Amino acid sequence: MAEIFGPTFQGEGPSSGQQAVFVRLSRCNLNCSWCDTPETWDTSRFDLRSVSRPMSAGQVWDEITVRGNGLVVITGGEPLLQQDRLAWLLAMCKAGRRRTEVETNGTVVPATAILNAVGQFNVSVKLASSGVPAGRRIRAKAIREFVSSGHAAFKFVVTSASDLDEIAGLQRQHGIPQQRIWVMPEGTTSGQVLGRMRQFADLVLERGWHLSPRLHTLLWENAHGR
């Protein structure tokens, strides 16, 4: 467990602006060059044991319940690396009528128990600009599973206009519905995010996709725990 924080706002994707509690899990199977939470995976810079803490699913649930009644967002790292531990927590959220979203990089096939419990997957398939080789970041079987689930939004982090052509290729190749695509500018400052949103806005409109802010960055810059 890296951190639990909130209530705050969901800053990205289709639920942007909604009140939420975040559960950030440690560890990831990718190493994106622009990652803004390297403390969840980068052993070359961080002692992961000192920046994370072991918690049972029951302890996480107890902490969620004292942080309001809004959306529960499970993020990381890559949460689906811990599916066996997540299933019970997500089932508890569902039983307690708490909406849930799982942020994932789309490389891990979700288990049936996860598919049945999650309200929405926010699938952020990584592009070439992430610096991760295609063989590691593009997993067709997992992407197909998310598409067929019917409750996945695909959120792509973009750094340049050429990234939009890559998104279009992935859309065609994997049958991602046009109305389920959100484009989000990479950036860790409000100036970067606003500048890139203005740069990409018309191009995103032309392709019939959605544009996502990084609301937390616009509000609080790169502060963690917001």
C-alpha positions as CSV (number, residue, x, y, z in Angstrom):
1,M,0.0,0.0,0.0
2,A,1.5,3.4,-1.0
3,E,-1.2,5.7,0.3
4,I,-4.9,6.3,1.0
5,F,-6.2,9.9,0.6
6,G,-9.3,11.9,0.3
7,P,-12.0,13.0,0.1
8,T,-10.7,14.8,-3.0
9,F,-11.8,15.0,-6.6
10,Q,-11.3,12.4,-9.4
11,G,-9.0,14.4,-11.6
12,E,-9.1,12.4,-14.8
13,G,-11.4,10.6,-17.3
14,P,-15.2,10.4,-17.4
15,S,-15.7,11.0,-13.7
16,S,-13.5,14.1,-13.5
17,G,-14.7,16.5,-10.8
18,Q,-16.6,13.9,-8.7
19,Q,-15.7,13.5,-5.1
20,A,-13.6,10.4,-4.5
21,V,-11.3,8.5,-2.0
22,F,-8.1,7.1,-3.6
23,V,-6.4,3.9,-2.7
24,R,-2.9,3.8,-4.2
25,L,-1.3,0.4,-4.4
26,S,2.5,-0.1,-4.7
27,R,4.3,-1.9,-7.5
28,C,4.0,-1.7,-11.3
29,N,5.0,-3.8,-14.3
30,L,5.8,-0.8,-16.5
31,N,8.3,2.0,-16.2
32,C,6.9,5.0,-18.1
33,S,9.5,7.8,-18.5
34,W,7.0,10.5,-17.5
35,C,5.4,8.5,-14.5
36,D,4.4,10.9,-11.7
37,T,4.3,8.2,-9.0
38,P,7.7,6.5,-9.4
39,E,7.8,5.8,-5.7
40,T,5.4,2.9,-6.4
41,W,7.9,1.0,-8.5
42,D,11.3,2.6,-9.1
43,T,13.8,0.7,-7.0
44,S,16.7,2.6,-8.5
45,R,15.5,5.8,-6.7
46,F,13.3,4.6,-3.8
47,D,13.3,2.0,-1.1
48,L,9.8,0.7,-1.7
49,R,9.6,-0.8,1.7
50,S,10.1,2.6,3.3
51,V,7.5,4.4,1.1
52,S,4.8,1.8,1.4
53,R,3.1,-0.1,4.2
54,P,1.5,-3.6,4.4
55,M,-2.2,-3.4,5.0
56,S,-4.9,-6.0,4.9
57,A,-8.0,-5.6,2.8
58,G,-10.0,-5.1,6.0
59,Q,-7.7,-2.3,7.2
60,V,-8.1,-0.6,3.8
61,W,-11.9,-0.9,4.0
62,D,-11.9,0.6,7.5
63,E,-9.9,3.6,6.3
64,I,-12.2,4.1,3.3
65,T,-15.3,4.2,5.4
66,V,-14.1,7.1,7.5
67,R,-13.3,9.2,4.4
68,G,-16.7,9.9,3.1
69,N,-19.3,8.2,0.8
70,G,-18.0,9.2,-2.6
71,L,-16.4,7.3,-5.4
72,V,-13.6,4.8,-4.5
73,V,-10.7,4.9,-7.0
74,I,-8.1,2.1,-6.8
75,T,-4.9,3.3,-8.5
76,G,-1.2,2.6,-8.4
77,G,1.2,1.5,-9.6
78,E,-0.7,-1.3,-11.3
79,P,-3.6,-2.4,-9.1
80,L,-4.3,-5.6,-11.1
81,L,-1.0,-7.1,-10.0
82,Q,-2.8,-7.6,-6.6
83,Q,-6.2,-9.0,-7.9
84,D,-6.4,-11.7,-5.2
85,R,-6.4,-9.1,-2.5
86,L,-8.6,-6.6,-4.4
87,A,-11.5,-8.9,-5.0
88,W,-12.8,-8.8,-1.4
89,L,-12.3,-5.1,-1.1
90,L,-14.2,-4.4,-4.3
91,A,-17.0,-6.7,-3.3
92,M,-17.3,-4.8,0.0
93,C,-17.5,-1.5,-1.8
94,K,-20.2,-3.0,-4.1
95,A,-22.2,-4.4,-1.1
96,G,-21.9,-1.0,0.6
97,R,-23.2,0.8,-2.6
98,R,-20.0,2.6,-3.1
99,R,-19.1,3.2,-6.8
100,T,-15.6,2.0,-7.7
101,E,-13.1,2.7,-10.5
102,V,-9.9,0.8,-11.1
103,E,-7.1,2.6,-12.9
104,T,-5.0,0.2,-14.9
105,N,-2.4,0.2,-17.7
106,G,-4.4,-2.5,-19.6
107,T,-1.7,-5.2,-19.6
108,V,-3.2,-7.5,-17.0
109,V,-6.3,-9.6,-17.8
110,P,-8.9,-8.9,-15.0
111,A,-10.2,-11.9,-13.1
112,T,-13.9,-12.7,-13.2
113,A,-14.4,-11.6,-9.6
114,I,-12.8,-8.2,-10.4
115,L,-15.0,-7.8,-13.6
116,N,-18.1,-8.5,-11.6
117,A,-17.3,-6.1,-8.8
118,V,-15.8,-3.0,-10.5
119,G,-18.0,-0.2,-11.6
120,Q,-15.6,1.1,-14.2
121,F,-12.1,0.5,-15.4
122,N,-10.0,3.4,-16.5
123,V,-7.7,1.8,-18.9
124,S,-4.6,3.8,-19.7
125,V,-2.9,1.9,-22.5
126,K,0.6,3.4,-22.8
127,L,1.8,4.9,-26.1
128,A,5.3,4.9,-27.6
129,S,6.0,8.3,-25.9
130,S,6.1,6.5,-22.6
131,G,9.4,4.9,-23.5
132,V,8.1,1.4,-22.8
133,P,8.6,-1.2,-25.6
134,A,5.4,-2.2,-27.4
135,G,5.8,-5.8,-26.4
136,R,5.4,-4.8,-22.7
137,R,2.8,-2.1,-22.9
138,I,0.4,-3.6,-25.5
139,R,-1.3,-6.8,-24.5
140,A,-4.1,-7.6,-27.0
141,K,-5.8,-10.2,-24.8
142,A,-6.2,-7.8,-21.9
143,I,-7.4,-4.9,-24.1
144,R,-10.0,-7.2,-25.7
145,E,-11.2,-8.2,-22.2
146,F,-11.7,-4.6,-21.1
147,V,-13.5,-3.7,-24.4
148,S,-15.8,-6.6,-24.1
149,S,-16.6,-5.9,-20.4
150,G,-18.7,-2.9,-21.5
151,H,-17.6,-0.8,-18.5
152,A,-14.1,0.4,-19.5
153,A,-13.0,3.9,-20.4
154,F,-9.8,4.2,-22.3
155,K,-7.6,7.1,-21.2
156,F,-4.5,7.9,-23.3
157,V,-1.7,10.1,-22.0
158,V,-0.4,12.3,-24.9
159,T,2.7,14.4,-25.2
160,S,2.5,15.4,-28.9
161,A,0.0,15.4,-31.8
162,S,1.7,12.3,-33.3
163,D,0.4,10.3,-30.3
164,L,-3.2,10.8,-31.7
165,D,-2.3,8.8,-34.8
166,E,-1.1,6.0,-32.5
167,I,-4.4,6.1,-30.5
168,A,-6.4,5.9,-33.8
169,G,-4.4,2.8,-34.7
170,L,-5.1,1.1,-31.4
171,Q,-8.8,2.0,-31.7
172,R,-9.0,0.2,-35.1
173,Q,-6.8,-2.7,-34.1
174,H,-8.6,-3.5,-30.9
175,G,-12.2,-2.3,-31.6
176,I,-12.2,0.4,-28.9
177,P,-15.5,2.3,-29.2
178,Q,-14.9,5.9,-30.2
179,Q,-17.2,7.2,-27.4
180,R,-15.0,5.4,-24.8
181,I,-11.8,7.2,-25.6
182,W,-10.5,10.1,-23.5
183,V,-7.3,12.0,-24.4
184,M,-5.4,13.4,-21.5
185,P,-2.3,15.7,-21.8
186,E,0.8,14.7,-19.9
187,G,2.1,17.3,-17.5
188,T,2.9,17.9,-13.8
189,T,2.2,21.6,-13.8
190,S,-1.0,23.5,-14.5
191,G,0.8,25.4,-17.3
192,Q,1.8,22.2,-19.0
193,V,-1.6,20.7,-18.8
194,L,-3.5,23.8,-20.0
195,G,-1.0,24.4,-22.8
196,R,-1.3,20.8,-24.1
197,M,-5.1,20.8,-23.7
198,R,-5.3,23.9,-25.9
199,Q,-2.9,22.3,-28.4
200,F,-4.9,19.1,-28.8
201,A,-8.5,20.3,-28.3
202,D,-9.4,20.8,-31.9
203,L,-7.6,17.6,-33.1
204,V,-9.5,15.6,-30.5
205,L,-12.8,17.1,-31.5
206,E,-12.1,16.2,-35.1
207,R,-11.6,12.5,-34.2
208,G,-14.8,12.4,-32.1
209,W,-13.0,11.6,-28.8
210,H,-13.2,13.2,-25.4
211,L,-10.7,15.5,-23.8
212,S,-9.7,14.9,-20.1
213,P,-8.1,17.4,-17.8
214,R,-5.8,16.6,-15.0
215,L,-8.0,18.5,-12.6
216,H,-5.8,17.8,-9.5
217,T,-2.8,19.3,-11.3
218,L,-4.8,22.4,-12.4
219,L,-5.9,22.8,-8.8
220,W,-2.9,21.8,-6.7
221,E,0.0,21.4,-9.2
222,N,2.1,18.3,-8.4
223,A,1.1,17.9,-4.7
224,H,0.7,14.3,-3.6
225,G,-2.3,13.2,-1.6
226,R,-4.7,15.6,-3.3
